[in-house]
Amino acid sequence: MGRMGFAFNIVIPDVNDENAFLDVNDVEGSIQRLARAKAESVAKDNPEALVLGADTVVYCERTILGKPSDALEARGMINLLKGRPHAVYSGVSLVCGDAHFSESAAEKTIVVVRDIDDSEITEYIDSAAYQDKAGAYAIQESAMAFISRIEGCYYNVVGLPIDKTISLFKAYLSRKDAADV
């Protein structure tokens, strides 16, 4: 966000069970609801603030992959993804309590992981690069070597779909400008 010219503070949202929001039958809708819950949890204590909430999941073979809890789970995720395409969904939500503004959006990007051999997976898992990463990888880090192609927004795979985020800010500004008239 800093590169986009925004000054911001990071506040950890009070959303305990993220998995409760996720639904394999509505991944796009559920990731938006999770992003909104995160934004609203921060906005309730900061009603004057413009709060951006976001989250990202990986979806493959009717399974939603969040952040792995340990190396064994990470290895399972990478093995599921290798040699096949999957979808990365990010939800973003912009909330301002005082302005009664709340809008959300989601982005989907298709990522194809090449057929990675077991020694590459072991080296990757041993590096602990999988930690705190949806689907156990970050495309902008060492796992970039696993990706054969993407279809869609690269920044979505990184975790923040820039175009959708800018659209939310524009919607807020246009509503604010209309209210000031």
Z-matrix of the N, CA and C atoms (Angstrom, degrees):
N
C 1 1.443
C 2 1.525 1 110.85
N 3 1.315 2 116.97 1 -34.47
C 4 1.450 3 120.27 2 178.33
C 5 1.514 4 112.12 3 -60.13
N 6 1.337 5 117.10 4 -37.60
C 7 1.460 6 121.00 5 178.85
C 8 1.519 7 111.74 6 -68.13
N 9 1.322 8 116.63 7 -20.71
C 10 1.463 9 120.67 8 179.52
C 11 1.530 10 111.20 9 -88.16
N 12 1.342 11 117.38 10 -0.42
C 13 1.451 12 120.78 11 177.95
C 14 1.518 13 114.20 12 93.11
N 15 1.320 14 118.16 13 12.23
C 16 1.463 15 121.75 14 179.80
C 17 1.523 16 109.88 15 -100.15
N 18 1.318 17 115.71 16 136.93
C 19 1.461 18 120.97 17 169.86
C 20 1.528 19 105.97 18 -92.01
N 21 1.324 20 116.53 19 137.50
C 22 1.455 21 117.89 20 -176.64
C 23 1.521 22 111.55 21 -151.42
N 24 1.321 23 114.37 22 161.26
C 25 1.458 24 122.86 23 172.07
C 26 1.520 25 107.17 24 -118.35
N 27 1.316 26 116.90 25 142.42
C 28 1.458 27 120.97 26 176.39
C 29 1.522 28 108.09 27 -94.60
N 30 1.328 29 115.12 28 125.70
C 31 1.459 30 122.24 29 178.20
C 32 1.527 31 106.89 30 -125.99
N 33 1.315 32 116.64 31 128.71
C 34 1.466 33 120.89 32 179.58
C 35 1.525 34 108.09 33 -75.09
N 36 1.340 35 117.31 34 122.97
C 37 1.459 36 119.88 35 -179.39
C 38 1.520 37 111.98 36 -73.08
N 39 1.322 38 115.02 37 156.60
C 40 1.456 39 121.68 38 178.49
C 41 1.531 40 108.97 39 -97.65
N 42 1.326 41 114.95 40 71.98
C 43 1.467 42 121.71 41 177.02
C 44 1.526 43 105.69 42 -125.14
N 45 1.328 44 115.05 43 108.78
C 46 1.458 45 119.74 44 -171.47
C 47 1.522 46 114.40 45 -78.89
N 48 1.318 47 117.99 46 -53.59
C 49 1.457 48 120.57 47 -173.92
C 50 1.520 49 110.19 48 -110.15
N 51 1.334 50 116.23 49 84.74
C 52 1.463 51 121.10 50 -178.25
C 53 1.525 52 111.38 51 -60.02
N 54 1.330 53 117.17 52 -35.89
C 55 1.464 54 120.40 53 -178.10
C 56 1.522 55 112.64 54 -63.16
N 57 1.316 56 117.45 55 -25.10
C 58 1.467 57 120.59 56 179.08
C 59 1.534 58 111.43 57 -64.42
N 60 1.311 59 117.75 58 -22.36
C 61 1.459 60 121.95 59 -179.84
C 62 1.530 61 112.30 60 -84.01
N 63 1.324 62 117.11 61 -20.49
C 64 1.460 63 121.19 62 -169.18
C 65 1.524 64 112.02 63 -89.51
N 66 1.335 65 115.04 64 134.36
C 67 1.460 66 122.56 65 -176.11
C 68 1.530 67 108.62 66 -135.47
N 69 1.344 68 117.47 67 118.84
C 70 1.465 69 121.04 68 -178.71
C 71 1.525 70 112.46 69 -63.21
N 72 1.319 71 117.33 70 -19.33
C 73 1.464 72 120.85 71 178.85
C 74 1.527 73 112.76 72 -87.31
N 75 1.326 74 117.39 73 -9.44
C 76 1.466 75 122.34 74 178.60
C 77 1.533 76 108.85 75 -151.89
N 78 1.321 77 115.78 76 66.35
C 79 1.465 78 120.20 77 -176.10
C 80 1.526 79 110.24 78 -62.72
N 81 1.325 80 117.30 79 -45.84
C 82 1.468 81 120.66 80 -178.18
C 83 1.529 82 111.60 81 -61.54
N 84 1.313 83 116.47 82 -47.71
C 85 1.466 84 119.83 83 179.38
C 86 1.514 85 112.25 84 -65.56
N 87 1.328 86 116.60 85 -40.06
C 88 1.459 87 118.98 86 -176.67
C 89 1.525 88 112.11 87 -70.99
N 90 1.333 89 118.49 88 -34.57
C 91 1.465 90 119.32 89 178.19
C 92 1.534 91 110.38 90 -70.51
N 93 1.332 92 116.88 91 -30.51
C 94 1.469 93 119.90 92 173.79
C 95 1.526 94 110.73 93 -67.11
N 96 1.347 95 116.78 94 -42.72
C 97 1.466 96 119.92 95 179.16
C 98 1.527 97 111.20 96 -63.12
N 99 1.333 98 117.04 97 -38.36
C 100 1.457 99 120.03 98 177.55
C 101 1.528 100 110.78 99 -65.23
N 102 1.324 101 117.29 100 -45.14
C 103 1.473 102 120.56 101 178.31
C 104 1.528 103 110.38 102 -60.61
N 105 1.338 104 116.84 103 -40.88
C 106 1.476 105 120.41 104 179.20
C 107 1.529 106 110.36 105 -65.61
N 108 1.325 107 117.45 106 -42.89
C 109 1.469 108 120.25 107 179.21
C 110 1.522 109 110.63 108 -59.59
N 111 1.328 110 116.53 109 -40.95
C 112 1.465 111 120.44 110 178.72
C 113 1.529 112 110.62 111 -64.42
N 114 1.326 113 116.33 112 -47.00
C 115 1.472 114 119.65 113 -179.89
C 116 1.528 115 111.03 114 -63.24
N 117 1.326 116 117.02 115 -43.48
C 118 1.465 117 120.47 116 -178.63
C 119 1.527 118 111.84 117 -66.31
N 120 1.333 119 117.43 118 -33.78
C 121 1.469 120 119.40 119 -179.87
C 122 1.528 121 111.16 120 -65.70
N 123 1.323 122 116.78 121 -32.91
C 124 1.469 123 120.62 122 177.14
C 125 1.534 124 110.20 123 -81.06
N 126 1.329 125 116.89 124 -39.23
C 127 1.463 126 121.22 125 -177.30
C 128 1.526 127 112.61 126 -65.64
N 129 1.326 128 118.24 127 -29.91
C 130 1.467 129 119.57 128 -178.41
C 131 1.523 130 111.81 129 -62.40
N 132 1.324 131 117.96 130 -32.12
C 133 1.465 132 121.65 131 177.19
C 134 1.520 133 112.87 132 -92.80
N 135 1.334 134 116.67 133 -6.93
C 136 1.468 135 122.74 134 -178.71
C 137 1.521 136 109.14 135 -137.83
N 138 1.339 137 118.07 136 64.18
C 139 1.471 138 120.26 137 -172.20
C 140 1.526 139 114.54 138 -62.38
N 141 1.313 140 117.48 139 -22.70
C 142 1.463 141 120.81 140 179.77
C 143 1.520 142 112.63 141 -82.86
N 144 1.319 143 116.64 142 -14.63
C 145 1.462 144 121.23 143 -174.12
C 146 1.530 145 111.84 144 -84.70
N 147 1.299 146 114.78 145 150.79
C 148 1.458 147 122.16 146 170.83
C 149 1.527 148 105.12 147 -93.45
N 150 1.333 149 116.26 148 113.76
C 151 1.467 150 121.87 149 -170.51
C 152 1.522 151 110.11 150 -112.19
N 153 1.324 152 115.15 151 127.66
C 154 1.462 153 121.79 152 176.01
C 155 1.519 154 108.28 153 -106.86
N 156 1.327 155 115.74 154 122.59
C 157 1.456 156 121.39 155 174.87
C 158 1.516 157 108.32 156 -112.09
N 159 1.321 158 117.48 157 146.69
C 160 1.459 159 120.50 158 -179.25
C 161 1.521 160 109.86 159 -153.66
N 162 1.318 161 114.89 160 154.70
C 163 1.457 162 121.12 161 171.91
C 164 1.517 163 108.51 162 -159.05
N 165 1.334 164 114.92 163 159.55
C 166 1.460 165 121.69 164 -176.51
C 167 1.519 166 109.56 165 -136.65
N 168 1.328 167 115.45 166 139.66
C 169 1.467 168 121.44 167 173.05
C 170 1.521 169 109.28 168 -133.69
N 171 1.311 170 114.49 169 161.93
C 172 1.455 171 122.59 170 175.30
C 173 1.525 172 106.73 171 -110.84
N 174 1.333 173 116.16 172 139.65
C 175 1.469 174 121.32 173 -178.08
C 176 1.521 175 108.99 174 -126.93
N 177 1.339 176 115.35 175 122.26
C 178 1.464 177 120.47 176 -177.93
C 179 1.528 178 108.75 177 -149.73
N 180 1.326 179 115.74 178 132.75
C 181 1.462 180 120.78 179 175.93
C 182 1.533 181 111.70 180 52.62
N 183 1.330 182 115.92 181 46.90
C 184 1.470 183 123.46 182 179.93
C 185 1.535 184 113.20 183 57.61
N 186 1.329 185 115.84 184 30.65
C 187 1.457 186 121.81 185 178.53
C 188 1.526 187 108.71 186 -128.35
N 189 1.321 188 116.29 187 132.07
C 190 1.463 189 121.75 188 174.79
C 191 1.522 190 108.00 189 -93.26
N 192 1.325 191 115.18 190 124.33
C 193 1.462 192 121.53 191 179.58
C 194 1.519 193 109.18 192 -108.21
N 195 1.307 194 115.64 193 116.91
C 196 1.455 195 120.88 194 172.55
C 197 1.513 196 109.11 195 -94.70
N 198 1.311 197 115.82 196 -139.90
C 199 1.465 198 121.23 197 179.46
C 200 1.534 199 108.37 198 -88.23
N 201 1.316 200 117.68 199 130.90
C 202 1.469 201 119.20 200 179.98
C 203 1.526 202 111.05 201 -68.55
N 204 1.320 203 115.36 202 146.44
C 205 1.459 204 120.01 203 -179.61
C 206 1.522 205 112.59 204 -83.59
N 207 1.333 206 116.36 205 -21.42
C 208 1.459 207 119.59 206 -179.06
C 209 1.531 208 109.78 207 -160.28
N 210 1.334 209 115.60 208 179.91
C 211 1.468 210 120.92 209 -176.87
C 212 1.521 211 112.47 210 -64.22
N 213 1.310 212 117.63 211 -36.67
C 214 1.464 213 120.90 212 179.93
C 215 1.531 214 110.89 213 -63.99
N 216 1.317 215 116.19 214 -44.90
C 217 1.468 216 119.86 215 177.92
C 218 1.528 217 110.50 216 -65.68
N 219 1.323 218 117.56 217 -38.83
C 220 1.466 219 121.42 218 178.09
C 221 1.524 220 110.72 219 -61.87
N 222 1.330 221 116.63 220 -43.36
C 223 1.465 222 120.78 221 178.63
C 224 1.535 223 110.03 222 -60.70
N 225 1.312 224 116.78 223 -42.05
C 226 1.462 225 120.74 224 178.28
C 227 1.519 226 111.84 225 -62.12
N 228 1.322 227 116.39 226 -40.44
C 229 1.464 228 120.60 227 178.77
C 230 1.523 229 110.97 228 -64.12
N 231 1.323 230 116.41 229 -48.36
C 232 1.465 231 120.33 230 -179.48
C 233 1.526 232 110.50 231 -61.65
N 234 1.328 233 116.80 232 -40.58
C 235 1.469 234 120.20 233 177.59
C 236 1.531 235 111.55 234 -63.98
N 237 1.325 236 117.72 235 -35.75
C 238 1.463 237 120.75 236 176.88
C 239 1.530 238 110.82 237 -66.41
N 240 1.327 239 117.02 238 -38.92
C 241 1.464 240 121.69 239 -175.42
C 242 1.531 241 113.90 240 -79.67
N 243 1.319 242 117.48 241 -28.43
C 244 1.465 243 119.79 242 -171.96
C 245 1.526 244 111.74 243 -63.33
N 246 1.333 245 113.94 244 136.71
C 247 1.453 246 121.04 245 176.43
C 248 1.514 247 115.33 246 76.29
N 249 1.318 248 117.18 247 9.60
C 250 1.473 249 118.30 248 -178.73
C 251 1.526 250 111.54 249 -147.83
N 252 1.319 251 115.88 250 160.46
C 253 1.470 252 119.86 251 175.16
C 254 1.522 253 110.85 252 -79.07
N 255 1.310 254 115.45 253 156.27
C 256 1.461 255 122.13 254 172.91
C 257 1.526 256 107.78 255 -148.07
N 258 1.306 257 115.73 256 169.44
C 259 1.463 258 121.06 257 179.18
C 260 1.522 259 109.70 258 -109.25
N 261 1.322 260 115.47 259 140.06
C 262 1.456 261 121.91 260 171.64
C 263 1.524 262 106.68 261 -110.99
N 264 1.322 263 115.29 262 123.94
C 265 1.459 264 121.75 263 178.77
C 266 1.517 265 109.08 264 -113.56
N 267 1.320 266 116.68 265 131.38
C 268 1.461 267 121.52 266 171.05
C 269 1.510 268 108.36 267 -122.14
N 270 1.303 269 114.91 268 136.15
C 271 1.456 270 121.25 269 173.41
C 272 1.509 271 108.56 270 -108.50
N 273 1.329 272 116.20 271 140.67
C 274 1.459 273 122.15 272 174.80
C 275 1.515 274 108.12 273 -130.86
N 276 1.315 275 115.46 274 144.14
C 277 1.459 276 120.43 275 179.72
C 278 1.522 277 108.45 276 -141.83
N 279 1.312 278 115.69 277 136.45
C 280 1.460 279 122.10 278 178.67
C 281 1.522 280 107.71 279 -117.83
N 282 1.336 281 116.01 280 125.58
C 283 1.460 282 121.67 281 -174.53
C 284 1.518 283 109.65 282 -133.90
N 285 1.334 284 116.08 283 136.67
C 286 1.467 285 122.41 284 170.01
C 287 1.520 286 106.98 285 -138.42
N 288 1.330 287 115.55 286 109.26
C 289 1.462 288 120.56 287 -176.80
C 290 1.514 289 113.40 288 -60.20
N 291 1.334 290 117.65 289 -48.40
C 292 1.464 291 121.12 290 -177.76
C 293 1.524 292 112.19 291 -61.90
N 294 1.318 293 117.58 292 -32.52
C 295 1.470 294 122.05 293 -179.17
C 296 1.528 295 111.61 294 -90.72
N 297 1.324 296 117.28 295 0.09
C 298 1.478 297 121.65 296 -176.98
C 299 1.529 298 110.58 297 51.45
N 300 1.334 299 114.55 298 44.69
C 301 1.463 300 120.50 299 -179.38
C 302 1.519 301 109.42 300 -114.09
N 303 1.313 302 115.87 301 131.13
C 304 1.455 303 121.23 302 176.03
C 305 1.525 304 108.18 303 -156.26
N 306 1.335 305 115.71 304 111.73
C 307 1.461 306 120.88 305 176.74
C 308 1.520 307 108.74 306 -137.72
N 309 1.336 308 113.81 307 149.59
C 310 1.457 309 120.29 308 -178.87
C 311 1.514 310 110.46 309 -134.70
N 312 1.314 311 115.53 310 160.27
C 313 1.461 312 121.86 311 177.19
C 314 1.526 313 108.06 312 -151.77
N 315 1.318 314 114.80 313 164.65
C 316 1.470 315 120.11 314 177.04
C 317 1.519 316 108.76 315 -138.78
N 318 1.312 317 115.09 316 154.16
C 319 1.459 318 122.71 317 177.86
C 320 1.518 319 108.10 318 -130.02
N 321 1.322 320 115.58 319 143.89
C 322 1.462 321 121.79 320 177.19
C 323 1.524 322 108.43 321 -124.09
N 324 1.321 323 116.30 322 132.10
C 325 1.455 324 123.03 323 176.75
C 326 1.528 325 108.05 324 -130.04
N 327 1.309 326 115.55 325 136.80
C 328 1.466 327 120.30 326 176.68
C 329 1.532 328 108.31 327 -93.53
N 330 1.316 329 115.87 328 131.37
C 331 1.458 330 122.49 329 179.83
C 332 1.532 331 107.32 330 -124.13
N 333 1.317 332 115.65 331 135.68
C 334 1.458 333 120.33 332 177.05
C 335 1.529 334 108.38 333 -113.06
N 336 1.332 335 115.10 334 122.64
C 337 1.459 336 122.10 335 178.28
C 338 1.528 337 107.60 336 -97.50
N 339 1.311 338 116.34 337 132.20
C 340 1.461 339 119.39 338 178.52
C 341 1.527 340 109.28 339 -70.09
N 342 1.295 341 116.79 340 169.84
C 343 1.463 342 121.86 341 179.36
C 344 1.532 343 108.50 342 -76.83
N 345 1.307 344 116.27 343 97.72
C 346 1.468 345 123.13 344 -175.43
C 347 1.527 346 108.68 345 -84.35
N 348 1.334 347 116.83 346 137.54
C 349 1.470 348 117.73 347 178.39
C 350 1.533 349 110.45 348 -83.67
N 351 1.327 350 115.47 349 163.40
C 352 1.465 351 121.81 350 -174.24
C 353 1.525 352 113.26 351 -59.84
N 354 1.347 353 117.66 352 -35.32
C 355 1.464 354 119.00 353 -179.63
C 356 1.528 355 110.99 354 -66.96
N 357 1.328 356 117.41 355 -36.38
C 358 1.466 357 120.42 356 176.77
C 359 1.524 358 110.67 357 -65.77
N 360 1.318 359 115.73 358 -41.05
C 361 1.466 360 119.88 359 179.19
C 362 1.525 361 110.15 360 -63.98
N 363 1.317 362 117.21 361 -44.81
C 364 1.470 363 121.01 362 179.65
C 365 1.522 364 110.98 363 -60.76
N 366 1.323 365 116.65 364 -45.40
C 367 1.472 366 119.97 365 179.07
C 368 1.529 367 110.52 366 -61.03
N 369 1.329 368 116.20 367 -42.45
C 370 1.461 369 120.82 368 179.42
C 371 1.533 370 110.96 369 -64.07
N 372 1.320 371 117.12 370 -47.32
C 373 1.467 372 121.26 371 -179.34
C 374 1.529 373 110.02 372 -63.03
N 375 1.315 374 117.20 373 -41.94
C 376 1.466 375 121.03 374 178.92
C 377 1.525 376 112.49 375 -62.40
N 378 1.330 377 117.71 376 -26.47
C 379 1.466 378 120.81 377 179.52
C 380 1.528 379 112.21 378 -76.54
N 381 1.337 380 116.83 379 -12.68
C 382 1.470 381 123.49 380 -178.64
C 383 1.535 382 112.76 381 65.92
N 384 1.319 383 117.58 382 16.54
C 385 1.469 384 121.14 383 179.64
C 386 1.522 385 112.33 384 -67.44
N 387 1.309 386 117.93 385 -15.29
C 388 1.469 387 122.97 386 -178.97
C 389 1.524 388 112.69 387 -75.04
N 390 1.322 389 117.36 388 -19.42
C 391 1.461 390 121.11 389 -172.15
C 392 1.524 391 112.15 390 -62.38
N 393 1.319 392 114.62 391 135.18
C 394 1.470 393 123.17 392 176.75
C 395 1.532 394 112.63 393 64.62
N 396 1.347 395 116.82 394 29.83
C 397 1.466 396 122.18 395 -178.24
C 398 1.523 397 109.88 396 -125.02
N 399 1.314 398 117.03 397 125.80
C 400 1.463 399 120.50 398 175.18
C 401 1.523 400 109.08 399 -59.94
N 402 1.323 401 115.75 400 131.64
C 403 1.457 402 119.75 401 -178.54
C 404 1.511 403 113.49 402 72.89
N 405 1.328 404 117.39 403 6.73
C 406 1.468 405 124.85 404 177.32
C 407 1.527 406 114.05 405 70.89
N 408 1.337 407 117.67 406 19.61
C 409 1.462 408 117.85 407 177.05
C 410 1.526 409 111.32 408 -149.22
N 411 1.317 410 115.13 409 156.19
C 412 1.460 411 123.26 410 172.86
C 413 1.519 412 107.05 411 -124.46
N 414 1.323 413 116.26 412 117.87
C 415 1.467 414 121.32 413 -175.83
C 416 1.531 415 111.95 414 -62.35
N 417 1.318 416 118.08 415 -25.92
C 418 1.459 417 121.64 416 -177.19
C 419 1.524 418 112.17 417 -87.28
N 420 1.329 419 117.45 418 -0.50
C 421 1.458 420 121.34 419 179.45
C 422 1.527 421 109.52 420 -114.22
N 423 1.315 422 117.55 421 -153.11
C 424 1.467 423 120.81 422 -173.33
C 425 1.526 424 113.76 423 -61.69
N 426 1.314 425 118.44 424 -24.89
C 427 1.468 426 120.95 425 179.38
C 428 1.525 427 112.41 426 -68.63
N 429 1.325 428 117.87 427 -6.27
C 430 1.474 429 119.75 428 176.62
C 431 1.530 430 110.36 429 -57.39
N 432 1.326 431 117.35 430 -27.25
C 433 1.463 432 121.37 431 179.74
C 434 1.525 433 112.35 432 -68.69
N 435 1.341 434 117.27 433 -15.06
C 436 1.463 435 121.40 434 -179.98
C 437 1.523 436 112.86 435 -86.35
N 438 1.315 437 117.33 436 -15.50
C 439 1.465 438 121.72 437 -169.98
C 440 1.524 439 110.48 438 -92.19
N 441 1.327 440 115.89 439 126.22
C 442 1.464 441 118.83 440 177.09
C 443 1.531 442 111.32 441 -94.12
N 444 1.346 443 117.38 442 -29.03
C 445 1.472 444 118.91 443 174.09
C 446 1.524 445 110.88 444 -169.36
N 447 1.331 446 114.45 445 159.72
C 448 1.457 447 120.17 446 172.70
C 449 1.521 448 108.43 447 -130.29
N 450 1.307 449 115.45 448 150.80
C 451 1.464 450 122.71 449 175.33
C 452 1.516 451 107.33 450 -124.46
N 453 1.319 452 116.11 451 105.07
C 454 1.453 453 120.03 452 -179.59
C 455 1.512 454 111.06 453 126.21
N 456 1.312 455 114.90 454 -154.81
C 457 1.461 456 122.95 455 -172.19
C 458 1.529 457 112.19 456 -80.47
N 459 1.324 458 116.11 457 114.95
C 460 1.472 459 121.83 458 176.75
C 461 1.534 460 110.43 459 -58.85
N 462 1.338 461 117.17 460 -43.44
C 463 1.462 462 120.88 461 -176.62
C 464 1.522 463 111.86 462 -64.59
N 465 1.329 464 116.91 463 -26.25
C 466 1.450 465 120.41 464 174.01
C 467 1.528 466 110.03 465 -62.63
N 468 1.320 467 117.08 466 -41.67
C 469 1.462 468 121.22 467 -179.74
C 470 1.532 469 109.87 468 -68.28
N 471 1.313 470 116.91 469 -32.57
C 472 1.462 471 121.11 470 175.75
C 473 1.539 472 109.55 471 -67.54
N 474 1.339 473 117.04 472 -31.32
C 475 1.460 474 119.76 473 175.40
C 476 1.511 475 116.11 474 132.67
N 477 1.331 476 118.66 475 -4.73
C 478 1.461 477 119.63 476 178.08
C 479 1.529 478 108.86 477 -144.08
N 480 1.327 479 116.81 478 103.70
C 481 1.464 480 119.20 479 179.60
C 482 1.536 481 109.93 480 -69.77
N 483 1.306 482 115.48 481 106.89
C 484 1.465 483 121.79 482 -171.72
C 485 1.526 484 112.08 483 -60.12
N 486 1.337 485 118.10 484 -47.46
C 487 1.461 486 120.86 485 -177.51
C 488 1.529 487 111.27 486 -60.40
N 489 1.318 488 117.46 487 -44.95
C 490 1.479 489 121.23 488 178.98
C 491 1.521 490 110.60 489 -64.91
N 492 1.319 491 116.85 490 -39.43
C 493 1.462 492 120.79 491 179.88
C 494 1.526 493 110.78 492 -64.94
N 495 1.315 494 116.84 493 -45.43
C 496 1.470 495 120.54 494 178.15
C 497 1.527 496 110.26 495 -62.39
N 498 1.323 497 117.34 496 -39.49
C 499 1.473 498 120.58 497 177.88
C 500 1.522 499 111.56 498 -59.69
N 501 1.335 500 117.15 499 -39.67
C 502 1.467 501 119.93 500 178.03
C 503 1.529 502 110.98 501 -65.20
N 504 1.331 503 116.73 502 -43.40
C 505 1.469 504 119.68 503 177.76
C 506 1.535 505 110.74 504 -62.72
N 507 1.322 506 117.35 505 -40.11
C 508 1.465 507 120.43 506 178.17
C 509 1.528 508 110.94 507 -64.40
N 510 1.325 509 117.54 508 -39.27
C 511 1.467 510 120.89 509 177.79
C 512 1.530 511 110.21 510 -63.18
N 513 1.313 512 116.95 511 -41.40
C 514 1.457 513 121.08 512 177.72
C 515 1.525 514 110.64 513 -63.37
N 516 1.335 515 116.79 514 -48.32
C 517 1.465 516 120.24 515 -178.64
C 518 1.515 517 111.98 516 -63.63
N 519 1.339 518 117.89 517 -39.34
C 520 1.452 519 119.04 518 -179.54
C 521 1.529 520 110.64 519 -68.94
N 522 1.307 521 117.80 520 -35.91
C 523 1.465 522 120.13 521 176.89
C 524 1.524 523 110.51 522 -69.25
N 525 1.340 524 115.83 523 -40.55
C 526 1.461 525 120.63 524 178.48
C 527 1.527 526 110.80 525 -63.83
N 528 1.353 527 116.22 526 -44.22
C 529 1.468 528 120.36 527 178.42
C 530 1.527 529 111.01 528 -61.41
N 531 1.331 530 117.50 529 -41.00
C 532 1.463 531 121.80 530 179.54
C 533 1.521 532 110.78 531 -65.03
N 534 1.337 533 117.59 532 -35.86
C 535 1.458 534 122.03 533 -179.74
C 536 1.530 535 111.30 534 -72.07
N 537 1.349 536 116.17 535 -27.75
C 538 1.467 537 120.32 536 -179.28
C 539 1.523 538 113.21 537 -78.23
N 540 1.339 539 116.38 538 -11.79
C 541 1.473 540 119.74 539 -176.96
C 542 1.499 541 110.88 540 -77.59
